[in-house]
Amino acid sequence: MAESPRPPAERAPFGGLDARRGAPEGVRGGVRGLDAQGYIAREGSLARVPDAFRPAVASARDRILDAFGTRLHSAYLYGSVPRGTARVGRSDLDLLVALREEPTDADRETARAVDAAVDREFPQVDGVDTLVHSRARLLSDDETYDLGWFVACLCTPLLGDDLAEYLPRYRPDSRLARGTNSDLATLLPGWRSRVEALETAAATGETGEPEDTDRARRALVRSLSRRLVRTGFTLVMPRWNGWTSDLSEMAEIFGTYYEDRAGEMRAAALLGAEPDGDPAVLRHYVDDLGPWLAAEYARVHGTGTPQGPS
């Protein structure tokens, strides 16, 4: 569709760029994360960023603008920080950068440098991670029910023109479920390779000190646990007819429909927040829970990418 020219991203006072399509305070307390029309309400806002994390957010914003300049279309926060649930020293800072053209390897390296700088400066954050995509990809038909939904519903505008203005509203239906997490089966081989690499490293001492292997295991347990819980939730999301980003709530909702797997999902939710380095957990994920969940997801929602409006 025709779009009017937009100015380049600008630096604004912290809190001055709240989500135009985001829900005002209190709306998220509605029915199961939905607005009055039954669409998923956008979660998070700059107003909800905890005071302890505001300096880190401001630094990340300024560094992103300085690093990408006029090539930056917009930037967003997502995760526990804009939801107001971040914990000092335990929560990471997650950002999304949208560029005016396709990102290069150099752009991704620039983002990693920004992440490292903010992480070093602010001990209250447990890691910083910035995704980098082009505006065109985020608005493409192929991404309407994946990255597009992610921007429109889970991201809080930090800089620039909000891409949610060009995206549809979303209901918690099977089409959205298929678009967000139906790729679990394609991820499992890579997960299995990473688990096997850690097992080999532990047996041979290739990673150096034992604590290095344990640290790597904990990071992988955290990542895979979160993905499995979120996939389990979106499996049942259309039946529950709502949205939440809380891992514990996701696991409990999943368990009401799959009682025989409820305990595993509750355990995964706990490990997503407080991971340990137990190698048996990773092996269970790639050999049992992951394959079962991928097969059940395909059975219920099908496979393939749903197309957005042309």
C-alpha positions in Angstrom: 0.0 0.0 0.0 1.1 3.6 -0.5 3.0 5.0 2.4 3.9 8.6 3.1 7.6 9.4 3.6 8.9 9.0 7.1 11.7 10.9 8.8 14.7 9.0 10.0 14.8 7.7 13.5 15.3 10.4 16.1 16.7 10.4 19.6 13.9 11.2 22.1 13.8 11.7 25.8 13.4 8.4 27.7 9.7 7.5 27.9 8.7 9.9 25.1 8.1 7.2 22.6 5.4 5.0 24.0 3.6 2.4 21.9 0.9 4.1 19.8 -0.9 0.8 19.4 0.1 -0.4 22.8 -2.4 -0.8 25.6 -2.5 1.9 28.3 -1.9 0.9 31.8 -4.5 -1.5 33.1 -5.7 -2.8 29.7 -3.4 -5.9 30.0 -5.5 -6.9 32.9 -8.4 -7.7 30.6 -9.6 -11.1 29.5 -6.6 -13.3 28.9 -4.4 -10.7 27.3 -7.0 -9.7 24.7 -8.5 -6.3 24.0 -12.3 -5.6 23.9 -12.5 -6.9 20.3 -10.7 -10.2 21.0 -7.4 -9.3 19.5 -4.1 -9.8 21.3 -3.3 -6.6 23.2 0.2 -5.3 22.8 2.2 -6.1 25.9 4.7 -3.8 27.5 5.4 -0.1 27.4 8.3 2.2 28.2 6.3 3.4 31.3 6.6 -0.1 32.7 10.4 -0.4 32.5 11.6 -0.8 36.1 13.7 2.1 37.4 16.8 -0.2 37.9 16.8 -0.9 34.1 16.1 2.5 32.8 19.8 3.6 32.5 20.6 0.4 30.6 17.7 1.0 28.2 18.7 4.6 27.6 22.3 3.6 26.9 21.2 0.9 24.5 18.9 3.3 22.7 21.6 5.9 22.3 24.2 3.4 21.2 21.9 1.9 18.6 21.1 5.3 17.1 24.8 6.2 17.1 25.8 2.9 15.6 23.3 2.7 12.7 22.5 6.4 12.1 20.2 7.1 9.2 20.2 3.4 8.2 18.1 2.8 11.3 14.3 2.6 10.6 13.2 1.8 14.2 14.2 0.0 17.4 12.1 -1.9 20.0 12.3 -3.5 23.4 10.8 -6.9 24.2 10.7 -9.4 27.0 10.5 -8.9 30.8 12.0 -5.4 30.8 9.2 -3.5 29.0 6.6 -5.8 30.7 7.9 -4.6 34.1 8.8 -8.0 35.4 12.6 -8.0 35.0 14.7 -9.0 38.0 17.9 -7.2 38.8 20.9 -9.3 38.0 18.8 -12.1 36.6 17.0 -10.8 33.6 18.4 -10.0 30.2 17.8 -7.0 28.0 16.2 -7.9 24.6 16.1 -5.5 21.6 15.0 -5.6 18.0 16.6 -3.3 15.4 14.8 -2.7 12.0 17.1 -1.4 9.3 16.0 0.4 6.0 17.8 -2.3 4.0 18.9 -5.9 4.5 21.4 -6.3 7.4 24.9 -7.4 6.6 27.3 -9.5 8.7 28.9 -6.2 9.7 25.6 -4.9 11.0 25.2 -8.0 13.1 28.7 -7.5 14.5 27.9 -3.9 15.3 24.8 -5.1 17.2 26.9 -7.6 19.1 29.4 -4.8 20.0 26.5 -2.7 21.3 25.2 -5.7 23.3 28.6 -6.3 24.9 29.1 -2.6 25.8 25.8 -2.3 27.5 26.2 -5.6 29.3 29.6 -4.5 30.6 28.4 -1.2 31.8 25.2 -2.3 33.6 25.5 -5.2 36.0 21.7 -5.2 36.6 21.2 -6.9 33.2 22.2 -10.5 32.8 23.2 -10.2 29.1 22.0 -8.1 26.2 20.7 -9.5 22.9 19.8 -7.5 19.8 18.0 -9.0 16.8 18.6 -7.2 13.5 16.2 -7.4 10.5 15.2 -5.3 7.6 12.0 -3.3 7.5 11.0 -5.2 4.3 11.4 -8.6 6.0 9.4 -7.6 9.1 6.5 -6.4 6.9 6.7 -9.2 4.3 3.8 -11.6 3.8 6.0 -14.6 4.8 6.6 -13.0 8.2 3.1 -11.7 8.9 2.3 -14.4 11.4 5.8 -14.7 12.9 8.1 -11.7 13.0 5.3 -9.4 12.0 3.2 -10.6 14.9 6.2 -10.4 17.2 6.7 -6.7 16.4 3.0 -5.8 16.6 2.2 -7.6 19.8 5.4 -8.3 21.8 7.7 -5.4 21.0 7.6 -1.9 22.6 8.7 1.0 20.3 12.0 2.7 21.4 13.1 4.6 18.4 11.6 5.6 15.0 8.4 4.8 13.2 6.4 1.9 14.7 6.0 -0.9 12.2 2.9 -2.1 14.0 1.0 0.6 12.1 1.5 -1.4 8.9 0.6 -4.8 10.4 -2.8 -6.4 11.0 -4.4 -7.1 14.4 -3.9 -10.7 15.6 -6.3 -13.2 17.3 -5.0 -16.2 19.2 -6.0 -18.7 16.5 -4.5 -21.7 14.8 -3.2 -19.6 11.9 -1.1 -17.6 14.4 0.0 -20.8 16.2 1.2 -22.3 12.9 3.1 -19.2 12.0 4.9 -18.8 15.3 6.1 -22.2 16.4 5.4 -24.8 13.8 9.2 -24.9 12.9 10.2 -26.9 16.0 10.9 -30.0 14.0 13.4 -28.1 11.9 15.2 -26.8 14.9 15.6 -30.2 16.7 18.6 -31.4 14.6 20.5 -28.3 15.5 19.6 -28.6 19.1 20.7 -32.2 19.1 24.1 -31.3 17.6 24.7 -28.6 20.3 23.8 -31.1 23.0 26.1 -33.7 21.6 28.9 -31.1 21.3 28.6 -30.2 24.9 28.6 -33.9 25.9 31.8 -34.4 23.9 33.4 -31.3 25.4 32.6 -32.5 28.9 34.1 -36.0 28.2 37.3 -34.7 26.6 37.8 -31.4 28.5 37.8 -29.5 25.2 36.1 -26.4 26.7 38.8 -25.9 29.4 37.6 -25.6 32.9 34.5 -27.7 34.0 32.7 -24.5 34.9 32.9 -23.4 31.3 31.0 -26.5 30.2 28.5 -26.0 33.0 27.9 -22.4 32.0 27.3 -23.4 28.4 24.9 -26.1 29.5 22.9 -23.6 31.7 22.7 -21.2 28.8 21.4 -23.9 26.5 18.9 -25.2 29.1 17.6 -21.7 29.6 17.1 -21.2 25.8 15.6 -24.5 25.0 13.3 -24.5 28.1 11.8 -21.2 27.1 11.3 -22.2 23.5 9.6 -25.5 24.5 7.3 -23.8 27.0 6.3 -21.2 24.5 5.7 -23.8 21.9 3.6 -25.9 24.3 1.5 -22.8 25.1 0.9 -21.8 21.4 -0.1 -25.5 20.8 -3.1 -24.9 23.1 -3.5 -21.1 22.7 -6.5 -21.3 20.2 -8.4 -23.6 22.6 -7.6 -21.4 25.6 -8.3 -18.3 23.5 -5.9 -15.8 25.0 -2.3 -14.7 25.3 0.3 -14.5 28.1 4.1 -14.3 28.1 4.6 -15.6 31.6 6.4 -18.9 31.4 4.7 -20.3 34.5 1.3 -19.4 33.3 2.1 -20.9 29.9 3.0 -24.2 31.4 -0.1 -24.3 33.6 -2.4 -23.5 30.7 -0.6 -26.2 28.6 -1.1 -28.7 31.5 -4.8 -28.3 31.5 -5.0 -29.9 28.0 -2.1 -32.3 28.3 -2.1 -33.6 31.8 0.4 -36.4 31.1 3.0 -33.8 30.0 2.1 -31.1 32.5 4.9 -31.9 35.0 7.6 -31.8 32.3 6.3 -28.4 31.1 6.2 -27.0 34.6 9.8 -28.1 35.2 10.8 -26.5 31.9 9.2 -23.2 32.9 11.2 -23.3 36.1 14.4 -24.0 34.2 13.7 -21.2 31.8 13.9 -18.8 34.7 16.5 -20.6 36.9 18.5 -23.0 34.6 20.9 -25.6 35.9 23.6 -27.5 34.0 22.1 -31.0 34.2 23.0 -32.8 30.9 20.0 -35.2 31.4 17.6 -32.2 31.0 19.1 -31.4 27.6 19.0 -35.0 26.5 15.4 -35.3 27.6 14.5 -32.2 25.5 16.0 -33.4 22.3 15.1 -37.1 22.6 11.6 -37.0 24.2 9.8 -33.7 24.9 11.0 -31.9 21.8 10.1 -34.6 19.2 6.8 -35.3 20.9 5.9 -31.6 20.9 6.9 -31.1 17.3 4.8 -34.1 16.1 1.8 -33.0 18.2 2.1 -29.4 16.9 2.1 -30.7 13.3 -0.9 -32.9 14.0 -3.0 -30.1 15.5 -1.9 -27.0 13.5 -0.3 -28.4 10.4 3.0 -27.2 8.9 4.0 -24.4 6.5 4.0 -20.7 6.7 0.6 -18.9 6.6 0.6 -16.0 4.2 -0.4 -12.5 5.3 -2.5 -10.1 3.3 -1.1 -9.0 0.0 
